[in-house]
Amino acid sequence: MPQSLTEIVHEQLQQSIHTFTTILHDETIHKSVVEAARLTANSLKNGGKLLVCGNGGSAADAQHLAAEFVCRLVANRPAMSAIALTTDTSALTAIGNDFGFDRIFSRQVEALGNKGDILLAITTSGNSPNCLKAVQQAHNQELTTLALTGNDGGAIASLADITITIPTKITAHIQEAHLALEHIFCLLTERCCFGESLDS
């Protein structure tokens, strides 16, 4: 018999819970998120910024995370400098048309990135060509590179300075976990920049 719709709901939630439970007990992921936040906070305190890129749902994540840095997550605090490289349609289409879609992020890193800045590339497969080129360009300009990925980490795992890999092949659950860790990353960066006594 085919699954009922309610059985599908139950199965999907069970898979999500399994993914989150795995992450909950993975100390390597915890330490990587903390280190990413510390590096990002140090950059921001020294006048740097966070650049974020990704495709599709990960593009939405890039915009979401940048907005939380610039506005706030929970606490009222000074703005934190962050730019999503996914939002400027004129730049994206010009670069895509003139140089190719795989250059849409690296060209912006070339223009906007400075030594000491942070680049976060979000790619569920770890193999998005435009994210890989962005990381390579960031290294050329002495940015610190972070990656959020899934499955086995993909090619980006060997390129980024810190890679956080969600241990599942299911894209939807990778994205769910990415969003949770992005919120934690923002929260920890706030804490590292402004201390514990934030006005919430």
C-alpha positions as CSV (number, residue, x, y, z in Angstrom):
1,M,0.0,0.0,0.0
2,P,1.2,3.5,-0.7
3,Q,2.0,5.7,2.2
4,S,-0.8,8.0,3.5
5,L,-0.2,11.7,3.6
6,T,0.0,11.7,7.4
7,E,2.5,8.8,7.2
8,I,4.7,11.0,5.0
9,V,4.5,13.8,7.5
10,H,5.6,11.5,10.3
11,E,8.4,10.0,8.2
12,Q,9.8,13.5,7.2
13,L,9.7,14.7,10.8
14,Q,11.5,11.6,12.0
15,Q,14.2,12.1,9.4
16,S,14.6,15.8,10.5
17,I,14.8,14.7,14.1
18,H,17.4,12.1,13.3
19,T,19.5,14.7,11.5
20,F,19.3,17.2,14.3
21,T,20.0,14.4,16.9
22,T,23.2,13.5,15.0
23,I,24.3,17.1,15.0
24,L,23.4,17.5,18.7
25,H,26.0,14.8,19.6
26,D,28.7,15.9,17.0
27,E,31.3,17.8,19.0
28,T,33.2,18.5,15.8
29,I,30.3,20.5,14.4
30,H,29.9,22.4,17.7
31,K,33.6,23.3,17.8
32,S,33.5,24.4,14.2
33,V,30.5,26.7,14.7
34,V,32.2,28.3,17.8
35,E,35.5,28.8,15.9
36,A,33.6,30.3,12.9
37,A,31.9,32.7,15.2
38,R,35.1,33.7,17.0
39,L,36.9,34.3,13.7
40,T,34.0,36.3,12.4
41,A,33.7,38.4,15.5
42,N,37.4,39.2,15.4
43,S,37.1,40.3,11.8
44,L,34.1,42.5,12.6
45,K,35.9,44.1,15.6
46,N,38.8,44.9,13.3
47,G,36.7,46.6,10.7
48,G,36.0,43.6,8.5
49,K,32.8,42.2,7.2
50,L,31.0,38.9,6.4
51,L,30.2,38.1,2.8
52,V,27.7,35.2,2.2
53,C,26.9,33.3,-0.9
54,G,24.8,30.3,-2.0
55,N,22.3,29.2,-4.7
56,G,18.6,28.6,-4.5
57,G,17.5,27.9,-0.9
58,S,21.1,28.6,0.1
59,A,20.8,32.1,-1.6
60,A,17.7,32.7,0.6
61,D,19.8,31.6,3.6
62,A,22.6,34.0,2.6
63,Q,20.1,36.9,2.6
64,H,18.5,35.8,5.8
65,L,21.8,35.5,7.7
66,A,23.1,38.9,6.4
67,A,19.9,40.6,7.5
68,E,20.2,39.2,11.0
69,F,23.8,40.4,11.2
70,V,22.9,43.9,9.9
71,C,19.6,44.2,11.9
72,R,19.6,41.8,14.8
73,L,18.9,38.2,15.7
74,V,17.3,38.7,19.2
75,A,19.4,41.2,21.1
76,N,19.4,45.0,20.5
77,R,23.1,45.8,19.7
78,P,25.1,47.7,17.1
79,A,24.8,46.5,13.5
80,M,27.3,43.9,12.3
81,S,28.6,44.3,8.8
82,A,27.4,41.6,6.4
83,I,26.6,41.4,2.7
84,A,24.7,38.7,0.8
85,L,26.3,38.3,-2.6
86,T,22.9,37.0,-3.9
87,T,20.8,40.2,-3.9
88,D,22.2,42.6,-6.6
89,T,20.3,41.4,-9.7
90,S,22.2,43.9,-11.9
91,A,25.6,42.6,-10.8
92,L,24.5,39.0,-10.9
93,T,23.1,39.2,-14.4
94,A,25.9,41.3,-15.7
95,I,28.6,39.0,-14.4
96,G,26.6,35.9,-15.5
97,N,26.2,37.3,-19.0
98,D,29.8,38.6,-19.4
99,F,31.8,36.0,-17.4
100,G,29.5,33.1,-16.8
101,F,27.3,31.9,-13.9
102,D,30.2,30.3,-12.2
103,R,31.8,33.7,-11.6
104,I,28.8,35.5,-10.1
105,F,30.2,35.3,-6.6
106,S,33.9,35.3,-7.1
107,R,33.7,38.6,-9.1
108,Q,31.9,40.2,-6.2
109,V,34.4,38.9,-3.8
110,E,37.1,40.4,-6.0
111,A,35.3,43.8,-5.8
112,L,34.1,43.8,-2.2
113,G,36.5,41.5,-0.3
114,N,39.4,42.8,1.8
115,K,42.1,41.1,3.7
116,G,40.7,39.9,7.0
117,D,37.1,39.7,5.8
118,I,35.1,36.5,6.1
119,L,33.4,34.6,3.3
120,L,30.7,32.1,4.1
121,A,29.7,29.8,1.2
122,I,26.5,27.8,1.6
123,T,26.2,24.8,-0.7
124,T,24.3,21.6,0.2
125,S,26.3,19.5,-2.2
126,G,29.7,21.2,-1.5
127,N,30.2,21.2,-5.3
128,S,28.6,24.4,-6.6
129,P,31.1,25.8,-9.1
130,N,30.3,29.5,-8.2
131,C,30.8,28.8,-4.5
132,L,34.1,27.0,-5.2
133,K,35.4,29.9,-7.3
134,A,34.3,32.4,-4.6
135,V,36.3,30.5,-2.0
136,Q,39.3,30.3,-4.3
137,Q,39.1,34.1,-4.9
138,A,38.7,34.8,-1.2
139,H,41.9,32.9,-0.5
140,N,43.7,34.9,-3.2
141,Q,42.7,38.1,-1.3
142,E,43.5,36.6,2.2
143,L,39.9,36.3,3.4
144,T,39.0,33.6,5.9
145,T,36.6,31.1,4.3
146,L,33.8,29.2,6.0
147,A,31.6,26.6,4.3
148,L,28.2,25.0,5.2
149,T,27.6,21.9,3.3
150,G,26.1,18.4,3.5
151,N,26.5,14.7,2.7
152,D,30.3,14.1,2.4
153,G,31.3,17.7,2.3
154,G,32.0,17.8,-1.5
155,A,34.9,19.6,-3.1
156,I,34.5,22.7,-0.9
157,A,35.5,20.7,2.2
158,S,39.1,20.7,1.2
159,L,39.1,24.4,0.2
160,A,37.5,26.3,3.0
161,D,39.3,27.1,6.3
162,I,36.4,25.8,8.3
163,T,33.8,23.4,6.8
164,I,30.6,22.4,8.7
165,T,29.1,19.3,7.0
166,I,25.5,18.1,7.8
167,P,25.7,14.3,7.7
168,T,22.7,13.5,5.4
169,K,22.1,13.2,1.7
170,I,18.6,14.7,1.9
171,T,18.8,18.3,0.7
172,A,15.7,19.5,2.6
173,H,17.2,18.3,5.9
174,I,20.6,19.8,5.1
175,Q,18.9,23.1,4.6
176,E,16.9,22.8,7.8
177,A,20.1,22.1,9.7
178,H,21.9,24.9,8.0
179,L,19.3,27.4,9.1
180,A,19.5,26.3,12.7
181,L,23.3,26.5,12.7
182,E,23.2,29.9,11.0
183,H,21.1,31.2,13.8
184,I,23.5,29.8,16.3
185,F,26.5,31.3,14.4
186,C,24.9,34.7,14.5
187,L,24.1,34.4,18.2
188,L,27.6,33.4,19.0
189,T,29.1,36.1,16.9
190,E,26.9,38.6,18.8
191,R,28.1,37.2,22.1
192,C,31.8,37.4,21.0
193,C,31.4,41.0,19.8
194,F,29.3,42.4,22.6
195,G,29.5,40.2,25.6
196,E,26.7,38.6,27.6
197,S,24.9,41.8,28.8
198,L,22.9,42.4,25.6
199,D,19.5,44.2,25.7
200,S,17.1,41.7,24.3
